[in-house]
Amino acid sequence: MLKLLKYDWKRNANLSLGLLAVLVFLQIVIGVVGNVRGWEQSIIFVLSFMLYTMTGIILIIIASKTFENNIKAYSRRLLPVRPVWTAVSSIVLWWLFTAVLAGIALLHYYIYVSLVHSTPVWPEGMMVTSLLELFKFIFAIFWTLTYLMLMILLSMTIGASVSLRGKAGTWVGIIAFFIIQYVLSLVESALFGGFDAKLFSIGIIQSSNDSINAQVMSSAPILQIGQLLFDGAMFALMLLLINYLLSKKVEI
């Protein structure tokens, strides 16, 4: 798996790091121009948040395209490793780039608090009272996005495994993604009383005297042991399905 990760890193490092460099440049431009011209802090916050969100989405797309290229590459299929490591390598690669993105966001937040606000700014309803709470919050985001990545990779594998070619296979993968997401959400709703850790709603951000007030709501506590165990079982099942489909069904 390390060899696969090494090759995937070499293929995507320039593109992904270049994307992160552009992100940093745009964030600096927004921060400097916005504060020099006297923009409301809520506008600067929204623009920065949108840039981080778009960058995160693009990183997911890069990891997904890497997986798609690998399962179609004849040379990769000849390597003496289990097919499931192709998916794991793409996920670990995405973890690495996402960790860099998170580091940039935390550094940006520290600089913002130091230069613009004398007191830390944090969305209302998501107050962190200890390092343990902060760890739980970060872990919940990491866990949720990994869950999403696995569903995407499984859907792509299903699309590639059918006997259809071209766009038809792509549409099968898209339909499979929505079906998988719906079924898992339905099962979780039945097991955990409607709790869905994968849905967070962010309300309208308001500004008052250079202060930022963002309403973030969730339907239940961030972490539940039963939810983690269920998701962990689904992680293993999805990886097993990916391994089976790549071994038996996906044609090069």
C-alpha positions as CSV (number, residue, x, y, z in Angstrom):
1,M,0.0,0.0,0.0
2,L,2.9,2.4,0.7
3,K,4.1,2.0,-2.9
4,L,0.6,2.8,-4.2
5,L,0.5,5.8,-1.9
6,K,4.0,6.9,-3.1
7,Y,2.9,6.8,-6.7
8,D,-0.4,8.6,-6.0
9,W,1.4,11.3,-4.1
10,K,3.8,11.9,-6.9
11,R,1.0,12.1,-9.4
12,N,-1.1,14.5,-7.4
13,A,1.3,16.5,-5.2
14,N,1.9,19.3,-7.7
15,L,-1.8,19.8,-8.4
16,S,-3.0,19.6,-4.8
17,L,-0.2,21.7,-3.3
18,G,-0.7,24.2,-6.1
19,L,-4.4,24.3,-5.2
20,L,-3.5,25.0,-1.6
21,A,-1.0,27.7,-2.6
22,V,-3.8,29.4,-4.6
23,L,-6.1,29.1,-1.6
24,V,-3.5,30.8,0.7
25,F,-3.0,33.6,-1.9
26,L,-6.7,34.2,-2.3
27,Q,-7.3,34.2,1.5
28,I,-4.5,36.8,1.9
29,V,-6.1,39.0,-0.8
30,I,-9.5,38.8,0.8
31,G,-8.2,39.5,4.2
32,V,-6.0,42.5,3.2
33,V,-8.4,44.0,0.7
34,G,-11.4,43.4,2.9
35,N,-9.9,45.1,6.0
36,V,-8.3,47.9,4.1
37,R,-11.6,48.8,2.3
38,G,-13.6,48.4,5.5
39,W,-15.7,45.4,4.5
40,E,-17.9,43.9,7.2
41,Q,-16.2,41.0,9.0
42,S,-19.2,38.7,8.2
43,I,-18.5,39.2,4.4
44,I,-14.8,38.3,4.8
45,F,-15.8,35.3,7.0
46,V,-18.3,34.0,4.4
47,L,-15.8,34.4,1.5
48,S,-13.1,32.7,3.4
49,F,-15.5,29.9,4.4
50,M,-16.6,29.4,0.8
51,L,-13.0,29.2,-0.4
52,Y,-12.1,26.5,2.2
53,T,-15.3,24.6,1.3
54,M,-14.6,24.7,-2.4
55,T,-11.0,23.6,-1.8
56,G,-12.1,20.7,0.3
57,I,-14.5,19.6,-2.4
58,I,-11.8,19.8,-5.1
59,L,-9.5,17.7,-2.9
60,I,-12.3,15.0,-2.7
61,I,-12.6,15.1,-6.5
62,I,-8.8,14.8,-6.9
63,A,-8.8,11.7,-4.7
64,S,-11.8,10.2,-6.4
65,K,-10.2,10.7,-9.9
66,T,-7.0,9.1,-8.6
67,F,-9.0,6.1,-7.6
68,E,-10.8,6.0,-10.9
69,N,-7.6,6.2,-12.9
70,N,-6.0,3.4,-10.7
71,I,-8.8,0.9,-11.2
72,K,-8.6,1.4,-14.9
73,A,-4.8,1.2,-15.2
74,Y,-3.6,-2.2,-16.3
75,S,-0.2,-1.7,-14.7
76,R,-1.8,-1.0,-11.3
77,R,-3.9,-4.2,-11.5
78,L,-0.8,-6.3,-12.0
79,L,0.8,-5.2,-8.7
80,P,0.9,-8.0,-6.1
81,V,-1.4,-6.2,-3.6
82,R,-5.0,-6.6,-2.7
83,P,-7.4,-4.4,-4.8
84,V,-8.8,-2.9,-1.6
85,W,-5.5,-1.1,-1.1
86,T,-6.2,1.0,-4.2
87,A,-9.2,2.5,-2.3
88,V,-7.2,2.8,1.0
89,S,-4.3,4.6,-0.8
90,S,-6.7,7.2,-2.3
91,I,-8.3,7.8,1.1
92,V,-5.0,8.2,2.9
93,L,-3.8,10.5,0.2
94,W,-7.0,12.6,0.7
95,W,-6.3,12.5,4.5
96,L,-2.8,14.0,4.0
97,F,-4.0,16.8,1.8
98,T,-7.0,17.5,4.0
99,A,-4.7,17.6,7.1
100,V,-2.6,20.3,5.3
101,L,-5.9,22.2,4.5
102,A,-6.9,22.0,8.1
103,G,-3.5,23.3,9.2
104,I,-3.9,26.3,6.9
105,A,-7.4,27.0,8.3
106,L,-6.2,26.8,11.9
107,L,-3.2,29.1,11.2
108,H,-5.6,31.5,9.4
109,Y,-7.9,31.4,12.4
110,Y,-5.0,32.2,14.8
111,I,-3.8,35.1,12.7
112,Y,-7.3,36.4,12.3
113,V,-7.9,36.3,16.0
114,S,-4.5,37.9,16.7
115,L,-4.8,40.8,14.3
116,V,-8.5,41.5,13.9
117,H,-10.3,40.2,17.0
118,S,-8.9,40.3,20.5
119,T,-11.2,37.5,21.6
120,P,-11.7,34.1,19.8
121,V,-14.5,33.9,17.3
122,W,-16.5,30.7,17.3
123,P,-19.9,29.8,15.8
124,E,-22.7,29.9,18.4
125,G,-24.0,26.5,19.3
126,M,-20.6,24.9,18.8
127,M,-18.8,26.2,21.8
128,V,-15.7,24.2,22.7
129,T,-15.1,24.1,26.5
130,S,-12.1,21.8,26.6
131,L,-9.4,20.1,24.5
132,L,-11.5,16.9,24.7
133,E,-14.5,18.7,23.1
134,L,-12.3,20.1,20.4
135,F,-10.9,16.7,19.7
136,K,-14.4,15.2,19.5
137,F,-15.5,18.0,17.1
138,I,-12.4,17.5,14.8
139,F,-12.8,13.7,14.9
140,A,-16.5,14.0,14.0
141,I,-15.7,16.0,10.9
142,F,-12.9,13.6,10.0
143,W,-15.1,10.6,10.5
144,T,-18.0,12.0,8.5
145,L,-15.9,13.0,5.5
146,T,-14.2,9.6,5.5
147,Y,-17.6,8.0,5.5
148,L,-18.5,10.2,2.5
149,M,-15.3,9.3,0.7
150,L,-16.0,5.5,1.1
151,M,-19.5,5.9,-0.2
152,I,-18.1,7.8,-3.3
153,L,-15.4,5.2,-3.9
154,L,-17.9,2.3,-3.5
155,S,-20.3,4.0,-5.9
156,M,-17.6,4.5,-8.5
157,T,-16.6,0.8,-8.2
158,I,-20.2,-0.2,-8.7
159,G,-20.4,2.0,-11.8
160,A,-17.2,0.5,-13.2
161,S,-18.3,-3.1,-12.5
162,V,-21.4,-3.1,-14.5
163,S,-21.4,-4.3,-18.1
164,L,-22.3,-0.8,-19.4
165,R,-19.7,1.5,-20.9
166,G,-19.1,5.2,-21.1
167,K,-21.6,7.6,-19.5
168,A,-24.0,4.8,-18.7
169,G,-21.6,3.4,-16.1
170,T,-21.1,6.9,-14.7
171,W,-24.9,7.3,-14.2
172,V,-25.1,3.9,-12.5
173,G,-22.4,5.1,-10.1
174,I,-24.3,8.3,-9.3
175,I,-27.5,6.4,-8.7
176,A,-25.7,3.9,-6.5
177,F,-24.3,6.7,-4.4
178,F,-27.8,8.2,-3.7
179,I,-29.2,4.7,-3.0
180,I,-26.3,3.8,-0.6
181,Q,-26.7,7.2,1.2
182,Y,-30.4,6.8,1.5
183,V,-30.3,3.2,2.8
184,L,-27.6,3.9,5.4
185,S,-29.4,7.1,6.6
186,L,-32.7,5.1,6.8
187,V,-31.0,2.3,8.9
188,E,-29.3,4.9,11.1
189,S,-32.6,6.7,11.7
190,A,-34.2,3.4,12.7
191,L,-31.4,2.4,15.0
192,F,-30.5,5.8,16.6
193,G,-33.8,7.6,16.8
194,G,-33.3,9.9,13.8
195,F,-29.8,11.0,14.8
196,D,-27.7,11.8,11.7
197,A,-24.2,13.0,12.5
198,K,-23.6,13.7,8.8
199,L,-26.0,16.6,8.6
200,F,-25.1,20.0,10.1
201,S,-27.0,23.1,9.2
202,I,-25.3,26.5,9.2
203,G,-27.7,29.4,9.7
204,I,-27.4,33.0,8.4
205,I,-24.3,34.8,9.5
206,Q,-25.0,38.2,10.9
207,S,-22.7,41.1,11.7
208,S,-23.0,43.6,14.5
209,N,-20.2,46.0,15.3
210,D,-17.6,43.9,13.7
211,S,-18.7,40.7,15.5
212,I,-19.6,37.5,13.8
213,N,-22.6,35.4,14.9
214,A,-23.1,32.1,13.1
215,Q,-25.8,29.7,14.1
216,V,-24.8,26.1,13.7
217,M,-27.2,23.4,14.7
218,S,-27.0,19.6,15.0
219,S,-29.8,17.2,15.8
220,A,-27.9,15.3,18.5
221,P,-24.5,15.2,20.3
222,I,-21.5,15.0,18.0
223,L,-20.4,11.5,19.0
224,Q,-22.4,8.4,20.0
225,I,-20.8,5.0,20.7
226,G,-23.5,3.1,18.9
227,Q,-23.2,5.4,15.9
228,L,-19.4,4.9,15.8
229,L,-19.7,1.1,16.0
230,F,-22.3,1.1,13.2
231,D,-20.3,3.3,11.0
232,G,-17.2,1.2,11.6
233,A,-19.0,-1.9,10.5
234,M,-20.2,0.0,7.4
235,F,-16.6,1.1,6.7
236,A,-15.4,-2.6,6.8
237,L,-18.4,-3.7,4.7
238,M,-17.8,-1.1,2.0
239,L,-14.1,-1.9,1.8
240,L,-14.9,-5.6,1.4
241,L,-17.4,-4.8,-1.4
242,I,-14.8,-2.7,-3.1
243,N,-12.3,-5.5,-2.9
244,Y,-14.7,-8.0,-4.2
245,L,-15.9,-5.9,-7.1
246,L,-12.4,-4.9,-8.1
247,S,-11.3,-8.6,-8.0
248,K,-14.2,-10.2,-9.7
249,K,-16.3,-7.6,-11.6
250,V,-14.3,-4.6,-12.8
251,E,-12.8,-5.1,-16.2
252,I,-9.8,-3.2,-17.5
